[in-house]
């Protein structure tokens, strides 16, 4: 199973308050990662807007973010959000990342 990690903006490990929703959403992220052959997915909290979690797929830290309530309340389709992040990763790899800022 893939590693799903959360970090503050200054690279300190972060843990959400434990709940069934958080566990379910993290499990869905790990499942998506396994299907899409990512061994690791990390989320980095934005320094100024703490509701934003920037996505890191493998070694690629992206400018794509997911709202915190996706994890805490299950309000978003996390798999679709990760599909968009994977698209951002591919744009960066193809040299189009400078246009995504």
C-alpha positions, 0 to 999 in steps of 0.5 A: 500500500502506498504511503500517504503523508501530510506535512506543514508548510515547514516540513513538520509531519502533520496528523489530522484529528482521528475520525472515520472520515479521515481514515476513509479518505486517506484509504481512498488516496492510498488506493488511488495511488496503488492503482496509479503506481505511486509509492508515495503521495504527500500533502503540504499545508499552505503557509497562508491559507491553511485549508489548502493542501498542495499535492506531491505525487512521488518526487513531484511537488505540484502547484495543485492543491486540495481543500482540507474538507476533502479529508476532514468531511469527505466533501469532494471526490478525492480520486477526481482531485488526484486525477487532476493533480496527475494531469498537472504533473504530466503538464509539468513533465511536458514543459507546460508547468510555467503556464500553470502558475 
